[in-house]
């Protein structure tokens, strides 16, 4: 599937459309990366790092477009991702779009953070350690940003957010078939616009990269759908009432 690199051991670039919560249709460039584990976790498909991804001049920017669309519901999300989801196989496009939008809407329902960039893409499984057996991949990367401006510039706050996400996604363990799943969580450098007209200001966000690997795109779609559904179930139990947070 076309759409760019989601995971890679090289320096390949991939497209980032600015899909929610505040824009649509923008194109930017970012660079692939390798994700490492914070520690040995029970879930082989969960890989976390507190080392920020720095793509230099190609880092994600915020704000990025003057066409804003705040995401409060799943319906709000559907319009912001349509530029990318048209690349999905028609047989899976509707269900995957719903699964992805439920996940994004849940992230935006939290009072602490919101999503800002979403990219859909794939990569050669032969270059992904542990997934060389697959013939196809399909995935999505979502950037999560703190709502409060001061926190956007504190790397320690983002390391705590990474650990919080990894805790949420690793307990309890998925009892079904998680073959071919891969979820990466790490901080990333974001360039924030200086409202006084100066140079962009270096800050941070957290990137969630969910991908599915299989021997066909159809099978990848099924696995990614199941993965997003599971992650949404876990988030739905935390964003609504868990005040401990990251």
SEVOPA-521035 format. One record per residue: x, y, z of N, C-alpha, C in turn. Coordinates in steps of 0.05 Angstrom, whole numbers. Example, Ala and Ser with C-alpha at 12.3 -4.5 7.8 and 13.67 -1.06 7.14 Angstrom:
<ropas>
<ropa <264, -114, 156>, <246, -90, 156>, <264, -66, 156>>
<ropa <257, -45, 142>, <273, -21, 143>, <258, 1, 157>>
</ropas>
This chain:
<ropas>
<ropa <17, -24, 0>, <0, 0, 0>, <17, 25, 0>>
<ropa <10, 44, -15>, <25, 70, -15>, <18, 85, 10>>
<ropa <34, 105, 16>, <27, 121, 39>, <51, 129, 56>>
<ropa <74, 115, 52>, <98, 123, 65>, <107, 103, 87>>
<ropa <129, 110, 99>, <142, 93, 119>, <131, 97, 146>>
<ropa <123, 76, 160>, <115, 78, 188>, <137, 69, 207>>
<ropa <150, 47, 199>, <172, 37, 215>, <195, 32, 197>>
<ropa <219, 38, 206>, <242, 32, 188>, <268, 33, 203>>
<ropa <288, 18, 194>, <314, 19, 205>, <332, 38, 189>>
<ropa <320, 49, 168>, <336, 68, 152>, <325, 97, 157>>
<ropa <333, 115, 140>, <325, 143, 144>, <303, 151, 124>>
<ropa <286, 132, 117>, <264, 138, 98>, <245, 159, 109>>
<ropa <234, 175, 91>, <215, 195, 99>, <187, 186, 94>>
<ropa <168, 198, 108>, <140, 191, 102>, <122, 216, 105>>
<ropa <100, 215, 92>, <81, 238, 91>, <65, 240, 117>>
<ropa <60, 264, 126>, <43, 269, 149>, <21, 288, 143>>
<ropa <-3, 278, 138>, <-25, 297, 135>, <-35, 306, 162>>
<ropa <-41, 331, 165>, <-49, 341, 191>, <-78, 335, 196>>
<ropa <-84, 312, 208>, <-111, 304, 212>, <-118, 305, 242>>
<ropa <-129, 328, 250>, <-141, 331, 277>, <-121, 334, 299>>
<ropa <-130, 347, 322>, <-157, 355, 324>, <-163, 382, 311>>
<ropa <-143, 395, 299>, <-149, 423, 290>, <-143, 429, 261>>
<ropa <-139, 408, 244>, <-135, 415, 216>, <-138, 392, 198>>
<ropa <-137, 397, 172>, <-138, 376, 152>, <-124, 385, 127>>
<ropa <-114, 365, 112>, <-104, 371, 85>, <-75, 381, 83>>
<ropa <-61, 385, 105>, <-34, 395, 104>, <-15, 372, 99>>
<ropa <7, 377, 85>, <28, 357, 81>, <54, 366, 93>>
<ropa <68, 347, 107>, <94, 353, 118>, <111, 328, 115>>
<ropa <136, 329, 124>, <154, 307, 122>, <166, 300, 149>>
<ropa <167, 274, 155>, <181, 265, 179>, <197, 241, 172>>
<ropa <214, 232, 190>, <232, 210, 184>, <226, 186, 201>>
<ropa <230, 162, 189>, <225, 137, 203>, <244, 133, 226>>
<ropa <239, 114, 243>, <257, 109, 266>, <254, 81, 276>>
<ropa <273, 73, 292>, <272, 47, 305>, <262, 51, 333>>
<ropa <244, 34, 343>, <234, 36, 370>, <246, 14, 387>>
<ropa <254, 21, 411>, <265, 2, 430>, <249, 0, 455>>
<ropa <252, -22, 469>, <236, -26, 494>, <249, -10, 517>>
<ropa <232, 1, 534>, <242, 12, 560>, <253, -10, 577>>
<ropa <239, -32, 578>, <247, -55, 594>, <234, -79, 581>>
<ropa <241, -103, 592>, <229, -127, 581>, <200, -129, 591>>
<ropa <181, -127, 572>, <153, -127, 578>, <141, -154, 570>>
<ropa <118, -160, 581>, <106, -186, 575>, <95, -186, 546>>
<ropa <90, -163, 535>, <79, -162, 508>, <101, -157, 487>>
<ropa <105, -177, 470>, <126, -174, 450>, <120, -153, 430>>
<ropa <94, -147, 426>, <86, -128, 405>, <86, -99, 415>>
<ropa <92, -94, 440>, <93, -67, 451>, <122, -58, 455>>
<ropa <130, -37, 441>, <158, -27, 443>, <157, 2, 450>>
<ropa <169, 9, 472>, <168, 36, 482>, <196, 47, 486>>
<ropa <199, 73, 484>, <224, 87, 487>, <219, 115, 499>>
<ropa <237, 124, 517>, <236, 151, 527>, <256, 169, 513>>
<ropa <270, 158, 493>, <288, 174, 477>, <273, 188, 454>>
<ropa <273, 214, 453>, <256, 228, 433>, <266, 225, 405>>
<ropa <248, 222, 386>, <254, 222, 358>, <258, 251, 349>>
<ropa <281, 257, 338>, <286, 284, 328>, <291, 283, 298>>
<ropa <272, 294, 282>, <275, 294, 253>, <285, 320, 242>>
<ropa <296, 337, 260>, <308, 362, 251>, <287, 380, 238>>
<ropa <295, 391, 215>, <277, 410, 200>, <252, 396, 190>>
<ropa <252, 369, 190>, <228, 355, 181>, <210, 346, 204>>
<ropa <216, 356, 227>, <199, 349, 250>, <171, 360, 246>>
<ropa <152, 347, 260>, <124, 356, 259>, <123, 385, 268>>
<ropa <104, 401, 257>, <101, 429, 265>, <73, 434, 275>>
<ropa <71, 453, 293>, <45, 460, 305>, <45, 490, 312>>
<ropa <24, 505, 305>, <2, 497, 287>, <13, 494, 258>>
<ropa <-3, 481, 241>, <7, 474, 215>, <-12, 483, 192>>
<ropa <-37, 487, 197>, <-56, 494, 176>, <-75, 514, 188>>
<ropa <-87, 530, 171>, <-107, 549, 181>, <-135, 538, 177>>
<ropa <-138, 513, 169>, <-164, 500, 168>, <-167, 482, 192>>
<ropa <-181, 491, 212>, <-183, 477, 237>, <-209, 462, 240>>
<ropa <-207, 439, 252>, <-230, 422, 258>, <-226, 408, 284>>
<ropa <-238, 417, 305>, <-235, 405, 332>, <-249, 378, 332>>
<ropa <-235, 358, 342>, <-246, 331, 343>, <-258, 326, 371>>
<ropa <-284, 324, 372>, <-298, 317, 396>, <-313, 291, 394>>
<ropa <-319, 282, 370>, <-333, 257, 366>, <-319, 241, 343>>
<ropa <-328, 216, 340>, <-317, 199, 318>, <-324, 212, 291>>
<ropa <-348, 223, 289>, <-356, 236, 264>, <-338, 259, 256>>
<ropa <-328, 274, 276>, <-310, 296, 270>, <-284, 286, 257>>
<ropa <-276, 262, 266>, <-251, 250, 256>, <-253, 241, 228>>
<ropa <-275, 230, 219>, <-278, 217, 193>, <-270, 236, 170>>
<ropa <-278, 261, 172>, <-271, 280, 151>, <-241, 287, 151>>
<ropa <-228, 287, 173>, <-200, 295, 175>, <-181, 274, 164>>
<ropa <-190, 248, 163>, <-172, 227, 154>, <-179, 217, 126>>
<ropa <-199, 228, 114>, <-208, 218, 88>, <-187, 220, 66>>
<ropa <-169, 240, 68>, <-148, 243, 48>, <-130, 219, 47>>
<ropa <-126, 206, 70>, <-108, 183, 72>, <-123, 157, 70>>
<ropa <-146, 154, 81>, <-160, 128, 82>, <-170, 119, 54>>
<ropa <-171, 138, 35>, <-179, 129, 8>, <-159, 109, -4>>
<ropa <-135, 108, 8>, <-115, 89, -2>, <-120, 60, 8>>
<ropa <-136, 58, 29>, <-143, 31, 39>, <-160, 15, 19>>
<ropa <-157, -11, 20>, <-174, -28, 4>, <-204, -23, 11>>
<ropa <-220, -20, -10>, <-248, -13, -6>, <-263, -32, 12>>
<ropa <-254, -57, 12>, <-268, -77, 28>, <-264, -72, 58>>
<ropa <-243, -58, 65>, <-236, -54, 94>, <-238, -24, 102>>
<ropa <-241, -6, 82>, <-239, 22, 88>, <-259, 32, 109>>
<ropa <-284, 24, 107>, <-304, 33, 125>, <-299, 25, 153>>
<ropa <-295, -1, 157>, <-291, -11, 185>, <-265, -1, 197>>
<ropa <-244, 1, 181>, <-218, 11, 192>, <-220, 40, 199>>
<ropa <-234, 56, 182>, <-238, 84, 188>, <-253, 88, 214>>
<ropa <-273, 72, 219>, <-289, 74, 244>, <-271, 67, 267>>
<ropa <-255, 45, 265>, <-238, 37, 287>, <-217, 58, 293>>
<ropa <-205, 70, 272>, <-185, 90, 277>, <-197, 115, 289>>
<ropa <-221, 123, 280>, <-233, 147, 290>, <-243, 144, 319>>
<ropa <-251, 120, 326>, <-258, 115, 354>, <-233, 119, 372>>
<ropa <-211, 108, 363>, <-185, 110, 377>, <-177, 139, 380>>
<ropa <-178, 155, 358>, <-170, 183, 359>, <-190, 199, 376>>
<ropa <-215, 194, 374>, <-235, 209, 389>, <-231, 204, 419>>
<ropa <-224, 179, 427>, <-219, 173, 455>, <-195, 188, 465>>
<ropa <-174, 190, 449>, <-150, 205, 457>, <-157, 234, 461>>
<ropa <-175, 245, 444>, <-182, 273, 446>, <-202, 279, 468>>
<ropa <-215, 258, 479>, <-234, 262, 501>, <-220, 265, 528>>
<ropa <-194, 261, 529>, <-179, 264, 554>, <-173, 293, 559>>
<ropa <-176, 302, 584>, <-172, 330, 590>, <-142, 338, 590>>
<ropa <-124, 319, 589>, <-95, 325, 591>, <-82, 328, 564>>
<ropa <-92, 314, 543>, <-78, 315, 518>, <-98, 313, 494>>
<ropa <-87, 318, 470>, <-103, 317, 446>, <-85, 307, 423>>
<ropa <-97, 299, 401>, <-81, 290, 378>, <-78, 313, 358>>
<ropa <-55, 313, 343>, <-50, 335, 325>, <-43, 325, 296>>
<ropa <-29, 303, 293>, <-21, 293, 267>, <-28, 263, 265>>
<ropa <-37, 255, 242>, <-42, 226, 237>, <-32, 219, 209>>
<ropa <-17, 197, 207>, <-7, 187, 181>, <-13, 158, 179>>
<ropa <-21, 150, 155>, <-27, 122, 148>, <-6, 113, 128>>
<ropa <6, 89, 132>, <27, 80, 114>, <34, 52, 118>>
<ropa <57, 44, 106>, <66, 16, 107>, <96, 16, 103>>
<ropa <109, -7, 107>, <137, -9, 103>, <144, -38, 97>>
<ropa <167, -42, 86>, <177, -69, 79>, <182, -85, 105>>
<ropa <166, -106, 110>, <170, -121, 135>, <198, -133, 138>>
<ropa <211, -137, 116>, <238, -149, 117>, <258, -131, 132>>
<ropa <251, -105, 135>, <268, -87, 149>, <260, -82, 178>>
<ropa <239, -96, 187>, <230, -93, 214>, <238, -117, 231>>
<ropa <256, -114, 250>, <265, -137, 266>, <242, -151, 279>>
<ropa <240, -178, 275>, <219, -194, 287>, <195, -198, 269>>
<ropa <194, -183, 246>, <171, -185, 228>, <180, -192, 200>>
<ropa <204, -203, 197>, <214, -209, 170>, <197, -230, 156>>
<ropa <182, -245, 171>, <166, -267, 160>, <143, -257, 143>>
<ropa <134, -232, 148>, <110, -222, 135>, <116, -212, 106>>
<ropa <94, -211, 90>, <97, -201, 63>, <84, -173, 59>>
<ropa <69, -165, 79>, <55, -139, 77>, <52, -126, 105>>
<ropa <48, -100, 105>, <44, -86, 131>, <24, -63, 126>>
<ropa <12, -55, 147>, <-7, -32, 146>, <-8, -20, 174>>
<ropa <-6, 7, 175>, <-5, 19, 202>, <-13, 48, 202>>
<ropa <-14, 59, 226>, <-21, 87, 230>, <-4, 99, 252>>
<ropa <4, 124, 249>, <19, 138, 270>, <3, 162, 278>>
<ropa <-1, 166, 305>, <-16, 188, 315>, <1, 204, 335>>
<ropa <2, 230, 332>, <17, 247, 350>, <-1, 258, 372>>
<ropa <7, 255, 397>, <-8, 263, 420>, <6, 287, 434>>
<ropa <-8, 308, 438>, <4, 333, 450>, <-11, 341, 475>>
<ropa <4, 350, 495>, <-8, 361, 519>, <-25, 386, 512>>
<ropa <-47, 388, 526>, <-64, 412, 522>, <-52, 437, 534>>
<ropa <-39, 434, 557>, <-27, 457, 570>, <0, 463, 558>>
<ropa <3, 488, 550>, <27, 496, 535>, <53, 491, 550>>
<ropa <56, 497, 576>, <82, 493, 589>, <92, 464, 588>>
<ropa <73, 445, 589>, <81, 417, 589>, <93, 408, 563>>
<ropa <86, 422, 541>, <96, 415, 515>, <126, 418, 512>>
<ropa <139, 431, 530>, <167, 436, 528>, <184, 421, 549>>
<ropa <171, 403, 564>, <184, 388, 585>, <187, 359, 577>>
<ropa <212, 350, 572>, <216, 322, 563>, <208, 302, 585>>
<ropa <212, 310, 610>, <205, 291, 632>, <175, 286, 632>>
<ropa <159, 306, 626>, <130, 302, 625>, <123, 282, 603>>
<ropa <137, 283, 581>, <132, 265, 559>, <142, 237, 564>>
<ropa <164, 235, 579>, <173, 208, 587>, <152, 195, 606>>
<ropa <140, 211, 623>, <119, 200, 641>, <94, 192, 624>>
<ropa <88, 208, 604>, <65, 201, 587>, <70, 176, 572>>
<ropa <94, 172, 562>, <101, 147, 548>, <98, 123, 567>>
<ropa <107, 126, 591>, <105, 104, 610>, <76, 98, 617>>
<ropa <60, 120, 619>, <31, 117, 625>, <17, 101, 603>>
<ropa <22, 109, 578>, <11, 95, 555>, <19, 66, 555>>
<ropa <44, 61, 560>, <54, 33, 559>, <42, 17, 582>>
<ropa <37, 29, 605>, <24, 16, 626>, <-5, 9, 619>>
<ropa <-19, 29, 607>, <-47, 24, 599>, <-49, 2, 579>>
<ropa <-31, 2, 559>, <-33, -17, 537>, <-22, -44, 544>>
<ropa <-9, -47, 566>, <3, -73, 573>, <-13, -88, 595>>
<ropa <-32, -75, 607>, <-47, -88, 628>, <-77, -82, 625>>
<ropa <-94, -101, 622>, <-88, -130, 622>, <-78, -139, 594>>
<ropa <-66, -163, 593>, <-57, -173, 567>, <-81, -181, 549>>
<ropa <-77, -178, 523>, <-97, -186, 504>, <-100, -216, 503>>
<ropa <-124, -226, 507>, <-129, -255, 508>, <-133, -267, 481>>
<ropa <-137, -251, 460>, <-142, -261, 433>, <-116, -265, 417>>
<ropa <-119, -264, 391>, <-97, -268, 373>, <-84, -241, 367>>
<ropa <-59, -237, 376>, <-45, -213, 371>, <-22, -217, 351>>
<ropa <-22, -239, 336>, <-2, -244, 316>, <0, -221, 297>>
<ropa <25, -212, 292>, <29, -191, 272>, <26, -163, 282>>
<ropa <19, -159, 308>, <16, -132, 319>, <43, -120, 325>>
<ropa <44, -93, 324>, <67, -78, 333>, <58, -50, 341>>
<ropa <62, -43, 366>, <56, -16, 376>, <80, -3, 387>>
<ropa <88, 20, 376>, <110, 35, 386>, <101, 61, 400>>
<ropa <113, 68, 422>, <107, 92, 437>, <133, 106, 444>>
<ropa <135, 131, 437>, <159, 146, 443>, <154, 176, 441>>
<ropa <171, 193, 454>, <169, 222, 450>, <179, 229, 422>>
<ropa <171, 252, 412>, <182, 262, 387>, <185, 292, 390>>
<ropa <205, 303, 376>, <209, 332, 376>, <188, 345, 358>>
<ropa <175, 366, 367>, <156, 382, 352>, <165, 411, 351>>
<ropa <163, 423, 329>, <170, 452, 326>, <145, 469, 328>>
<ropa <144, 484, 350>, <120, 501, 356>, <125, 529, 345>>
<ropa <104, 540, 333>, <105, 567, 322>, <108, 588, 343>>
<ropa <126, 606, 339>, <129, 629, 357>, <108, 650, 350>>
<ropa <89, 655, 368>, <68, 674, 362>, <78, 703, 359>>
<ropa <103, 708, 368>, <114, 735, 365>, <130, 738, 338>>
<ropa <129, 717, 322>, <142, 719, 296>, <171, 709, 295>>
<ropa <181, 699, 317>, <209, 689, 317>, <211, 661, 305>>
<ropa <234, 649, 309>, <239, 622, 299>, <222, 602, 314>>
<ropa <217, 580, 301>, <201, 558, 314>, <215, 550, 340>>
<ropa <199, 542, 359>, <209, 535, 386>, <208, 504, 388>>
<ropa <230, 492, 396>, <232, 463, 399>, <216, 454, 424>>
<ropa <199, 435, 420>, <183, 423, 441>, <180, 394, 436>>
<ropa <160, 382, 448>, <156, 353, 446>, <127, 345, 444>>
<ropa <122, 320, 436>, <97, 307, 436>, <103, 278, 439>>
<ropa <82, 261, 439>, <86, 232, 440>, <73, 219, 416>>
<ropa <88, 202, 403>, <78, 188, 379>, <70, 160, 385>>
<ropa <46, 152, 377>, <36, 124, 379>, <36, 113, 351>>
<ropa <51, 91, 346>, <51, 78, 320>, <40, 50, 322>>
<ropa <18, 45, 310>, <5, 19, 311>, <7, 7, 283>>
<ropa <17, -18, 281>, <20, -30, 254>, <13, -60, 257>>
<ropa <4, -71, 234>, <-2, -99, 232>, <13, -111, 209>>
<ropa <23, -136, 213>, <39, -149, 192>, <26, -176, 186>>
<ropa <26, -184, 161>, <14, -209, 152>, <25, -216, 124>>
<ropa <13, -236, 112>, <21, -244, 85>, <3, -232, 63>>
<ropa <-16, -215, 71>, <-34, -202, 52>, <-44, -176, 64>>
<ropa <-51, -156, 47>, <-62, -131, 58>, <-89, -136, 72>>
<ropa <-105, -154, 61>, <-130, -160, 74>, <-127, -170, 103>>
<ropa <-107, -188, 106>, <-102, -198, 133>, <-91, -176, 151>>
<ropa <-74, -159, 140>, <-63, -136, 155>, <-86, -119, 165>>
<ropa <-106, -114, 148>, <-128, -97, 155>, <-144, -109, 178>>
<ropa <-149, -135, 176>, <-163, -148, 198>, <-148, -146, 224>>
<ropa <-122, -150, 223>, <-106, -148, 248>, <-104, -120, 259>>
<ropa <-101, -100, 241>, <-100, -73, 251>, <-127, -65, 263>>
<ropa <-149, -73, 251>, <-175, -67, 261>, <-178, -79, 289>>
<ropa <-170, -104, 293>, <-172, -117, 319>, <-155, -103, 340>>
<ropa <-131, -94, 331>, <-113, -80, 349>, <-124, -53, 358>>
<ropa <-134, -37, 339>, <-145, -11, 346>, <-169, -14, 365>>
<ropa <-185, -34, 360>, <-209, -39, 377>, <-200, -45, 405>>
<ropa <-179, -62, 408>, <-169, -69, 435>, <-157, -44, 449>>
<ropa <-141, -28, 435>, <-130, -4, 447>, <-151, 16, 455>>
<ropa <-173, 17, 439>, <-195, 35, 446>, <-209, 25, 472>>
<ropa <-212, -1, 474>, <-224, -12, 498>, <-208, -4, 523>>
<ropa <-182, -6, 521>, <-165, 1, 543>, <-166, 30, 550>>
<ropa <-166, 47, 529>, <-167, 76, 533>, <-194, 85, 545>>
<ropa <-216, 71, 537>, <-242, 79, 546>, <-245, 76, 576>>
<ropa <-229, 59, 588>, <-230, 55, 617>, <-212, 75, 633>>
<ropa <-196, 91, 618>, <-178, 110, 632>, <-185, 139, 627>>
<ropa <-192, 146, 602>, <-196, 174, 596>, <-221, 186, 608>>
<ropa <-240, 168, 614>, <-265, 178, 625>, <-264, 184, 655>>
<ropa <-248, 168, 670>, <-249, 173, 698>, <-223, 171, 714>>
<ropa <-202, 163, 700>, <-176, 160, 714>, <-163, 187, 717>>
<ropa <-163, 198, 740>, <-151, 224, 745>, <-122, 223, 754>>
<ropa <-111, 199, 756>, <-83, 197, 764>, <-65, 206, 741>>
<ropa <-71, 195, 718>, <-58, 204, 693>, <-28, 201, 693>>
<ropa <-15, 212, 672>, <13, 210, 669>, <27, 231, 687>>
</ropas>
